[in-house]
Structures are given as structure tokens and as C-alpha cells.
Amino acid sequence: MMNIAFCINDAYAPYVAVTLKSIVENNSSIALNVYILTDGISDKNRCALENILQNRGERSSIHIYNVDDSKLKGLKDTWSIYAWYRILLPEVLPCEVKNILYLDADIVIDSDISHLFSVNMEGKSVAGVIDIQSFKPETYERCLYGAEKKYICTGVLMINLEYWREHNICESIINWARKNEAQIHFPDQDAINHVCQDTKIVLDLRYGILDIFFHRDYFYEPPYRQQLKEAINHPAIIHYAGQSPWVYEQCFHLMQDRWDYYNSLLCKPVKKMS
């Protein structure tokens, strides 16, 4: 069983459809539960998402939750309020959901990722791929912890919901973000990295391939060189962070063609904007 989560508004539902299609194409043999936290999704977009799973029968389902985001009001939102929704997953989802893979909407899955759900998360809060911010001293100055603990990208995040519930991680993140609002730059990501600094797992690069990986020298040196080679030869999760692959001339990711491919498989592909 794979539990996948998205946190979006209605405008981003078509892009999630591309992500969902890529998951289905590469993970056909395993049951799939999709959870969407939103402030509202139209019937049209809801049906489009459900149709992607229709041939999988009872093994797959979509659950959409309209979120009360009152506790998030006033939080700094460099990206959008929906980025904060991911920290509400432990509270909104049923208690029987123990682990979940959160994905941003600008992502495609390019291989079987079922083994990610076998990662030992005991005593761990999150797992994610290293972020470019991890190599900048100022990151740790604002996040208030040592560089040896690394800094991960929260666009692809395996979350131990059970651990979060037991340790009240959501409230800790909100409290830290409010207290340190003046200094944080990527609000929810900075806060998650701070609160989870001692309980996070750093995944290999292939589980969240950012275009920046191909343009910085340190990814061509140990310990990342072999990981980058594996990411190129066997990509698992491709993340188009900040590049919007649905916009012409805005995405320069070396794996842009994979988003275009999965989009083309939809009954009604996303029309790219100029």
C-alpha cells in the first residue's frame, strides 16, 4: 500500500493529474491511496483525478479534505499558504494512516517507488533529499542548528505521521515559525528542518531530482557523484522546483521531457502556457 499526499488549490489540480498519472504508470501492481488537502476542488477536477485511478478498482482511491487552515493564519508564506498544509497531514488524515509520501504538484514519478515505503522510519520524523540550501552557511545561521545535520527539500517528503502525532510536531513547527518569522526565508521548509533536525533521514538524489544538481560542482564529487549518476540513469522522482513545466520557456530542467510525456498520456493533457 502506498499513501500519497498533495496540498493544493483548484488551479493546481491539473498538474497533480500529471503527477498522479506518472505514479499509476510506474506502480501498477500496488494499492494506492491518494489524499488531497485543499481549500476546494471543483467537481470537474475531482472527476479528472478519480478517472486516472478508475481502472485500478478497489485497490486505489482518492480522499479529498477541505482544510480548516485557521491555525496557519499569519504565518509567513514565501511560496503559498498551501505549502503549509503539509504539516496538517497528521491531524487531518485518519489515525490508521501511519506513513505518507507528500509530493509537490510540480513532480513526476519515473519508476517504481514502492520500496520507499519500506524505509525504516522508526524514531524518525521525515525523510527527504538534500537541498541546495544545505551547502550555504547562512542556512544554518537562520535555522539555528549545525551544518552536519544537513537541510532537506520538503517538496518530496516521507512523513512518519505516527511520530508527528506522538511528539506534537505540527505545533512545534508552527510555534518555531512564528517565533523566528523575521529570520526565516523558506518558512515551512526552514521550520520543518529545524524541528526535525535530529530525526530526519537524507534520501539519495534520485528521489527528488532538482535541476540544480546538474549545475553545481559538489554534486560531481563524493559522496554525491555516484548518487547523481544513479539519478541520471535510474530517475525515480523528478522535481521541477520553481520552473513550472507547464509554462513554455520557463522550465529548463534536463528531464523536462518526462513531464511532457506523462502529460501526453492524460485523456485531456494540460495545455502549456506561453
N, C-alpha and C positions, 0 to 999 in steps of 0.2 A: 504494500500500500504506500502510495506517495501522497503526501499532503502538500499542496502548493498554495501560496497566498499572494494576492495582489492588493494594492491600496490605491484606488484611482477615483477620478470623477468620470462622468459620462463621456466626455470628449476623448478620453484615453482608452475607452473600451475597444475600439477597432484595433488599436496597437496591441492590446492584450490578446486579441484574437490571433494575431500573428504569432505571438509567443506560445499561446496555447496550441496552435496548430503544429508548431515545431516540437512541442512536448509529445503530442499524440503520435506524430510521425516516427519518433525515435524511441518511444517507450510503450509499444503496443501490447506488451504481454503482462503489464502490471496494472492493478487497480489505481485509480486516480481520483482524489478528492480535491476540488478547487474551491478556495474560499476567497471571496472578494469583499473588502471593506470599502465603503463608498458613502457619499452623501446623496446618492441617487443615480440609478442607471435606467435608461429608457427601455420600454418593452422591446423595441426593435433591436437594441444592442444586446439585451439579455437573451433574446432568441438566437441571435447570431452566435453568441458564445456557447449556448446549450447545443446548438446544431453541430458544433465541432466534435462534441462528445457523443452524439446520438447513436453512432454505430458501435459504441463500446458497451452498450447495455447497462446492466445494473452495476457493473464494475467501476463505473465512473459517475461523478455527479458534481454539480456546481451549487454552491451555497453563497448567497449574496446577503450581506448585512449592512443595513443603513446605520451609520455610526453616530452616536451622540459624542461629539467632539468638544463638549463644553470645557473639559479639563485641559484641553490643549490651547484654549484661547489665550492670546497674549504672548505665546511662545514665539521666539524668533524663527522666521521661516525663509531662509535664503532661497530654498527651492520652492516648496509649496506646503500648505498645511497637510496635504495628503501624504507627504513623506513622513510626517509624524504618526500617521495612522498605524504604521507597522508596530509601534511599541504598545498598541492597544490589543494586539492579537491574543495575548494570553488571557485578557479579560473578556474579550468578545466571543472567542471560539469555545466550543464545548470542552469540558474538562478531560474528556476521553481523548482529545487530540493532544498528544504529548510533544511531538516534534513537528516542525513545519519548515518548508523552504520558501522564504519570501523572495520575490523577484520584482524588480522594477519593470516598467512597461516597455522599456527600450532594450529588450533582450530576446535572443533566440537560443533554443537548446538544440545542439547539433549532434548529440549522441545519447546513448542510454545513460541516464544519471541515477538509476535506481540504487546503485551502490552508495551514493551519498547518504542515503537513509540508514546505512549500516555504520556510519562513522560513530565511534564511541563518544557520546555526549555526556556521559556520567560526570557530574560535578562541573560541567561546562555550561556556559550560558549561550554562546553563539559561535558560529564558525563562518569565516569569510576569507576572501582573497586580499592580499596585501594591496594597499592603495598607494598612489604616487606620493601622497602626503606623508607617508611613513618615512620618507627619506629627507624630510625637511625639519631642521631643528626647531623652527618656530611652532611646528605642530605640537610638540610635547610641552613647549612653554605655555601654550594656551590650554592644552588638555590636562596639564598638571600631572604627568607621570613620565617615567623613563622610557627612552627610545628602545631599550632592549625588549619592551613589551609589544612593540610594533603597533601599527594603525591599519585597520582593515576598511575596505569599501563595504558599505551596508546596502548596496544595490542588489547584491546576491547574498542572502543571509540565512544560514541554517539556524533556527532558533529552538532552543530547548524550552518549550513552553512550561513544562513542569517545574523546571528550575526557576524560571522567571516568577511563577506564581508563588513558589515557596519562599523566595527571597525578596519579593516585592520590588522587582527590578524596574517595572514601569514607573512607579512613584519615585524611585531613586533617580531615574533618568530625568524626569520632569523637574524634580527639585534642583538637581545639579544644573540643568539648563537655565532655569530661572535665576539661580544664584550667580551664574557665570555668563549671563547674557552679553555683557559688554565685550568679552574677550573671545567668545567662540565665533567661528567662521562658517562651519558647516554644522548647524545647530544639532540636529538629531544624530548625525554621524559622529560628531565630536563627543556628544553626551553618551552615546552607546559605547564608544571606545573607552571613555573614562571609566564609566561604571563597570564595564565588563573587562577591564584591563588585565585582571588576573585569571579570568575564566573563559577566555576566547581561544579558539583554535584557528590557526592560519592555514588555509587550504592552498593547494597548488594552483598555479596561474591559470590552468586550463578550465577552472571552474568559475571564471569571471574575467574573460579576456578583454582587457581595455586596449584601445589603440595606442595609448601612451607607452605600453610595454615594448612596442617595436621601435620606439624613438628615444630611449634613454639607455646610456651605456651600461648602467649597473644591471640591467636585465640580461646582458650578454656575458656576465661574469658569474662565478659561483656565488651563492647557491641557486641562482635563478636561471642560469644558462640552459641547463637540462630541462627545467620546467618550461621555459619558453619554447624550446624545441618540441616538447611534447604538446604544448598548446597549439603550435602550428600544424603538427602532423595529426593530432587527435583532439581537435577542439571539442569541448563539452558545453560550456556556457559562454556565449559571446555577448558582451555588454557594450552597447553603443553610447556610453555615458556622455551627455552633453552634445551629442551630434545629430540626434533626430533623424534616423534613417528614412523616414517618410517625407523628408524635405530634400528636394533636388539641390545639389551643390552645398549642402550643409554637412553631409556625412562623408568623412574621408577615412573611415575605418577600413583596414586592409581586408576585413571579412564582410564588407558591405553586401557582397553578392549573396551571402547566406540569408540575410533578412529579405532581400528581393525574392529569393527562391521560395521561402516559406510563405511569403505574402501571395505569391502567384498560385499557391495551392488552395487558397481560400475560394469559396463559391463567389464571394464578392470582394476581390482584393482591395486593399486600401489604395486610394488614388493619391499618388505622391504630389506634394505641393511644391510650387516653384518660389 
